[in-house]
Amino acid sequence: MKCMLLLLGLWMSANSFAQQVVDVHSHIVTTDYMNALKRHHAEMEDGCPLPEWSVEAHLAFMEEAGIDCSVLTMPSPQPYFGNTEELAQIIRSVNREAARTKASYQGKFLFCASLPLPDMDRAIAEAIYALDTLQADGIKLATNVRGLYLGDSKLDPLMEVLNARGTVVIIHPHVPAQRPENIFTGGPIFVYEYPAETTRAVLNMIVNNVMVRYPNIRFIVPHSGSFLPIALPRFRAALPLLVSKGLANKVDVEKNLANLYYDLAGGPTAEILEMLLSITTPDHIMYGSDFGFVPNDILIKVKQSLVQKLQANDMLRVHTEDIWGNNAKRLFKQK
């Protein structure tokens, strides 16, 4: 049986996919954005250099990897260094370039616009402009911006706007508000702090009932849910005690989880896929490459390996077409 599954996976990889492959986790790194980081000496804020990006290089990768459409988002870090006017100009520039890229290569790109948080008025204005004028396909939100975490009540006015428009929101980890120094995980933060940061933000959203209060927003959680499959059982068990002690409000955890979707960026193992299925269903799982931050040849090998892992999973095998593209197309309302 394993040999048959392996042969099937290799055949699919060699012959490309009959269905459209949509990559919901890829990045656009514009010149204006990089110049801003360099002005503030923030190029290494994540402990790892940001990649050079061009639309030509991105398209070449998509062709080689067998990806039909990529969803563009601005990476970390959020370019806020105390000057909100500068921040708004950088974000507007990134969003306009993403919109031009989408328009210039019809069907090849979608994009989720960034917002100039923590300035709430400017963030709301940019969300409306991006969604209504630039025709953004969604919004990208960092897990936190200089300590303002997803789930914070200060973000409620923005959530109301996004909820009214039925917005897809891609979550991306950011430098944590506080991180330990002089240890390995405090340096290249994608190794540990990124998944920890994502988990921290999503738990904060759940305990503050964000997904229930704003049911028209669909959130995409990166990296196979990060540590959520491990953290949620502990959280569920602790919640009644916390509520009884007045340390948390009573919330419907399952109802909050219902509006969460997950990308597979980062090369999940078979064990991680099983863990992800403990908190979600196959119709909420989508392919993501994380293009730009890993060499292309490795990303292609990861994608080929994922073909085999999906085929080897009894629950996911019959949903592979949905995971590779159909789930994302339905979420972003693409034909």
C-alpha positions as CSV (number, residue, x, y, z in Angstrom):
1,M,0.0,0.0,0.0
2,K,2.8,2.5,0.9
3,C,4.5,1.8,-2.4
4,M,1.3,2.5,-4.3
5,L,0.8,5.7,-2.4
6,L,4.4,6.7,-3.1
7,L,4.0,6.0,-6.8
8,L,0.8,7.9,-7.0
9,G,2.4,10.9,-5.3
10,L,5.4,10.9,-7.7
11,W,3.0,10.6,-10.6
12,M,1.1,13.6,-9.5
13,S,4.2,15.6,-8.9
14,A,5.7,14.7,-12.3
15,N,2.5,15.4,-14.2
16,S,1.6,18.6,-12.3
17,F,-1.9,19.1,-10.9
18,A,-5.1,18.8,-12.8
19,Q,-6.7,21.4,-10.4
20,Q,-5.5,24.9,-9.9
21,V,-2.8,25.3,-7.1
22,V,-3.3,28.4,-5.0
23,D,-0.5,29.5,-2.7
24,V,-2.0,31.5,0.2
25,H,1.3,32.3,1.9
26,S,3.7,34.3,-0.2
27,H,5.3,37.6,0.2
28,I,6.0,40.8,-1.7
29,V,9.1,42.8,-0.6
30,T,9.0,46.1,-2.3
31,T,11.9,48.6,-2.7
32,D,10.1,51.3,-0.6
33,Y,9.5,48.8,2.2
34,M,13.2,47.6,2.2
35,N,14.5,51.2,2.1
36,A,12.4,52.1,5.1
37,L,13.7,49.2,7.1
38,K,17.3,50.2,6.1
39,R,16.7,53.8,7.2
40,H,15.8,52.5,10.6
41,H,18.4,49.7,10.8
42,A,15.6,47.1,11.0
43,E,16.5,44.8,8.2
44,M,17.6,42.1,10.7
45,E,14.8,42.7,13.2
46,D,13.6,39.1,12.7
47,G,17.1,37.8,13.1
48,C,17.2,36.7,9.4
49,P,17.8,38.8,6.3
50,L,14.7,39.6,4.2
51,P,14.8,38.3,0.6
52,E,15.1,40.3,-2.6
53,W,11.8,40.1,-4.5
54,S,10.8,40.8,-8.1
55,V,7.6,39.8,-9.9
56,E,9.7,38.0,-12.5
57,A,11.4,35.9,-9.9
58,H,8.1,35.1,-8.3
59,L,6.5,34.1,-11.5
60,A,9.6,31.9,-12.4
61,F,9.2,30.1,-9.0
62,M,5.5,29.6,-9.6
63,E,6.1,28.1,-13.0
64,E,8.8,25.7,-11.7
65,A,6.8,24.7,-8.6
66,G,3.5,24.3,-10.4
67,I,1.7,27.1,-8.6
68,D,-1.1,28.8,-10.6
69,C,-1.9,31.7,-8.3
70,S,-0.2,33.3,-5.3
71,V,-1.6,35.5,-2.6
72,L,0.8,38.4,-1.9
73,T,1.3,39.8,1.6
74,M,3.9,42.1,3.2
75,P,6.2,40.2,5.5
76,S,7.4,41.1,9.0
77,P,8.5,43.5,10.4
78,Q,5.7,46.1,10.4
79,P,7.5,49.3,9.3
80,Y,6.4,51.4,12.3
81,F,9.2,53.3,14.0
82,G,7.2,56.0,15.8
83,N,6.3,58.1,12.8
84,T,2.7,57.4,11.7
85,E,2.9,59.5,8.6
86,E,5.9,57.6,7.3
87,L,4.3,54.3,8.2
88,A,1.1,55.3,6.2
89,Q,3.1,56.2,3.2
90,I,5.1,52.9,3.2
91,I,2.0,50.8,3.6
92,R,0.2,52.7,0.8
93,S,3.1,52.2,-1.5
94,V,3.3,48.4,-0.7
95,N,-0.5,48.0,-1.3
96,R,-0.4,49.9,-4.5
97,E,2.5,47.9,-5.9
98,A,0.6,44.6,-4.9
99,A,-2.5,45.9,-6.7
100,R,-0.5,46.8,-9.8
101,T,1.1,43.3,-9.8
102,K,-2.3,41.7,-9.5
103,A,-3.7,43.8,-12.4
104,S,-0.7,43.3,-14.6
105,Y,-0.7,39.5,-14.3
106,Q,-4.4,38.6,-14.4
107,G,-5.1,35.4,-12.6
108,K,-1.6,34.9,-11.3
109,F,-1.8,37.0,-8.1
110,L,-4.2,38.0,-5.4
111,F,-3.2,40.3,-2.5
112,C,-4.1,41.0,1.1
113,A,-3.4,44.6,2.0
114,S,-1.4,45.7,4.9
115,L,-2.5,48.4,7.4
116,P,-0.7,51.3,9.1
117,L,-1.3,50.0,12.7
118,P,-1.1,50.9,15.5
119,D,-2.8,54.1,14.2
120,M,-6.4,53.0,14.2
121,D,-7.9,55.9,12.2
122,R,-5.3,55.5,9.4
123,A,-5.7,51.7,9.5
124,I,-9.4,51.9,9.0
125,A,-9.0,54.4,6.2
126,E,-6.4,52.2,4.5
127,A,-8.6,49.1,4.9
128,I,-11.5,50.8,3.2
129,Y,-9.3,52.3,0.4
130,A,-7.5,48.9,-0.2
131,L,-10.7,46.8,-0.3
132,D,-12.9,49.3,-2.1
133,T,-10.5,51.1,-4.4
134,L,-7.5,48.8,-4.9
135,Q,-9.8,45.8,-4.9
136,A,-7.7,43.9,-2.4
137,D,-8.7,40.3,-1.8
138,G,-8.3,40.6,1.9
139,I,-6.3,42.1,4.7
140,K,-3.0,41.0,6.3
141,L,-2.7,41.6,10.1
142,A,0.5,41.1,12.1
143,T,0.1,39.1,15.4
144,N,1.1,42.3,17.2
145,V,2.3,45.8,16.3
146,R,4.7,47.1,19.0
147,G,2.6,45.3,21.7
148,L,-0.9,45.9,20.3
149,Y,-2.0,42.2,19.9
150,L,-4.9,40.8,17.9
151,G,-7.8,40.4,20.3
152,D,-7.2,43.7,22.0
153,S,-10.4,45.7,22.3
154,K,-8.6,48.7,20.8
155,L,-8.9,46.9,17.4
156,D,-12.7,46.5,17.7
157,P,-13.5,49.5,15.4
158,L,-11.2,48.0,12.7
159,M,-12.8,44.5,13.2
160,E,-16.3,46.1,12.7
161,V,-15.2,47.5,9.3
162,L,-13.7,44.2,8.2
163,N,-16.7,42.2,9.5
164,A,-19.1,44.5,7.5
165,R,-17.2,43.6,4.3
166,G,-16.9,39.9,5.0
167,T,-13.1,40.2,4.8
168,V,-10.5,37.4,4.6
169,V,-7.7,38.2,7.0
170,I,-4.3,36.6,6.8
171,I,-2.4,36.5,10.1
172,H,1.3,36.7,10.0
173,P,3.7,36.5,13.0
174,H,5.7,39.5,14.0
175,V,8.5,40.3,16.5
176,P,7.0,39.6,19.9
177,A,6.4,42.6,22.1
178,Q,9.0,41.1,24.5
179,R,11.5,38.5,23.6
180,P,14.4,37.0,25.5
181,E,17.9,38.1,24.7
182,N,21.1,36.2,24.6
183,I,19.5,32.9,23.8
184,F,19.1,31.2,20.4
185,T,15.4,31.6,20.1
186,G,15.6,35.3,20.6
187,G,17.7,35.6,17.4
188,P,16.3,33.9,14.3
189,I,12.7,34.3,15.6
190,F,11.1,32.2,12.8
191,V,12.5,29.0,14.6
192,Y,10.5,29.4,17.8
193,E,9.1,32.9,18.4
194,Y,7.0,32.9,15.2
195,P,4.9,29.9,16.1
196,A,4.8,30.9,19.7
197,E,3.7,34.4,18.7
198,T,1.0,33.1,16.3
199,T,-0.3,30.9,19.1
200,R,-0.3,33.7,21.6
201,A,-2.3,36.0,19.3
202,V,-4.9,33.4,18.3
203,L,-5.5,32.4,21.9
204,N,-5.9,36.1,22.8
205,M,-8.5,36.3,20.0
206,I,-10.4,33.3,21.3
207,V,-10.5,34.4,24.9
208,N,-11.8,37.8,23.7
209,N,-14.4,36.1,21.5
210,V,-13.2,37.8,18.4
211,M,-14.4,35.2,15.9
212,V,-17.8,35.0,17.5
213,R,-18.3,38.7,17.7
214,Y,-17.2,39.2,14.1
215,P,-18.5,36.1,12.4
216,N,-18.1,37.4,8.8
217,I,-14.3,37.7,9.1
218,R,-12.4,34.5,8.0
219,F,-8.9,34.3,9.5
220,I,-6.0,32.3,8.0
221,V,-3.6,31.1,10.6
222,P,-0.1,30.3,9.2
223,H,2.3,27.4,9.6
224,S,-0.2,24.6,10.2
225,G,-1.7,26.3,13.2
226,S,1.7,26.8,14.8
227,F,1.4,25.5,18.5
228,L,-2.4,25.6,18.6
229,P,-2.9,21.9,18.4
230,I,-0.8,21.6,21.5
231,A,-2.1,24.7,23.3
232,L,-5.8,24.3,22.7
233,P,-6.4,21.2,24.8
234,R,-4.6,22.8,27.8
235,F,-6.6,26.0,27.2
236,R,-9.9,24.2,27.0
237,A,-9.2,22.4,30.2
238,A,-8.1,25.5,32.0
239,L,-10.9,27.8,30.8
240,P,-13.6,26.7,33.3
241,L,-11.3,27.2,36.2
242,L,-10.2,30.6,34.9
243,V,-13.9,31.6,34.4
244,S,-14.8,30.5,38.0
245,K,-12.0,32.6,39.4
246,G,-13.0,35.6,37.3
247,L,-9.8,35.5,35.3
248,A,-11.5,35.0,31.9
249,N,-14.9,35.3,30.3
250,K,-16.9,32.3,29.3
251,V,-16.4,31.8,25.5
252,D,-17.5,29.2,23.0
253,V,-14.1,27.8,21.9
254,E,-15.4,25.7,19.2
255,K,-17.5,28.5,17.7
256,N,-14.4,30.7,17.6
257,L,-12.4,28.0,15.9
258,A,-15.1,27.6,13.2
259,N,-13.9,30.8,11.4
260,L,-10.2,29.9,11.4
261,Y,-8.4,28.5,8.4
262,Y,-4.9,27.2,8.2
263,D,-2.0,27.3,5.6
264,L,0.6,24.5,5.3
265,A,3.6,26.8,4.9
266,G,6.8,25.4,6.6
267,G,6.7,21.8,5.4
268,P,4.4,20.0,8.0
269,T,5.3,16.5,8.8
270,A,2.8,13.7,8.8
271,E,2.5,14.0,12.6
272,I,1.8,17.8,12.3
273,L,-0.9,17.1,9.8
274,E,-2.6,14.7,12.2
275,M,-2.3,17.3,15.0
276,L,-3.9,19.9,12.7
277,L,-6.8,17.7,12.1
278,S,-7.4,17.6,15.8
279,I,-8.5,21.3,15.7
280,T,-10.0,21.7,12.2
281,T,-11.4,20.0,9.2
282,P,-10.0,19.4,5.6
283,D,-12.1,22.2,4.1
284,H,-10.2,24.7,6.3
285,I,-6.7,23.7,5.2
286,M,-4.8,25.3,2.3
287,Y,-1.4,25.2,0.7
288,G,1.1,27.9,1.4
289,S,4.8,28.1,0.3
290,D,6.2,31.0,2.2
291,F,8.0,32.0,-1.0
292,G,11.0,34.3,-0.6
293,F,12.3,33.2,2.7
294,V,13.5,29.7,1.7
295,P,15.5,28.8,-1.4
296,N,13.3,27.8,-4.3
297,D,14.7,24.3,-4.7
298,I,13.8,23.5,-1.0
299,L,10.3,24.9,-1.4
300,I,9.8,22.7,-4.4
301,K,11.0,19.6,-2.6
302,V,8.7,20.5,0.4
303,K,5.8,20.8,-2.0
304,Q,6.6,17.4,-3.6
305,S,6.9,15.9,-0.1
306,L,3.5,17.4,0.8
307,V,1.9,15.6,-2.2
308,Q,3.0,12.3,-0.7
309,K,2.0,13.2,2.9
310,L,-1.5,14.2,1.8
311,Q,-1.9,11.0,-0.2
312,A,-0.8,8.9,2.8
313,N,-3.3,10.5,5.2
314,D,-6.6,8.6,5.2
315,M,-8.6,11.7,6.1
316,L,-6.8,14.2,3.7
317,R,-6.4,11.9,0.7
318,V,-9.9,12.5,-0.7
319,H,-9.6,16.3,-0.1
320,T,-6.3,17.0,-1.9
321,E,-7.9,19.0,-4.7
322,D,-9.5,21.2,-2.1
323,I,-6.3,21.7,-0.1
324,W,-4.2,22.6,-3.2
325,G,-6.7,25.1,-4.5
326,N,-10.4,24.8,-4.1
327,N,-10.6,25.8,-0.5
328,A,-8.7,29.0,-1.2
329,K,-10.7,29.7,-4.3
330,R,-13.9,29.4,-2.3
331,L,-12.5,31.5,0.5
332,F,-11.4,34.3,-1.8
333,K,-14.5,33.9,-4.0
334,Q,-12.5,33.0,-7.1
335,K,-14.0,31.1,-10.0
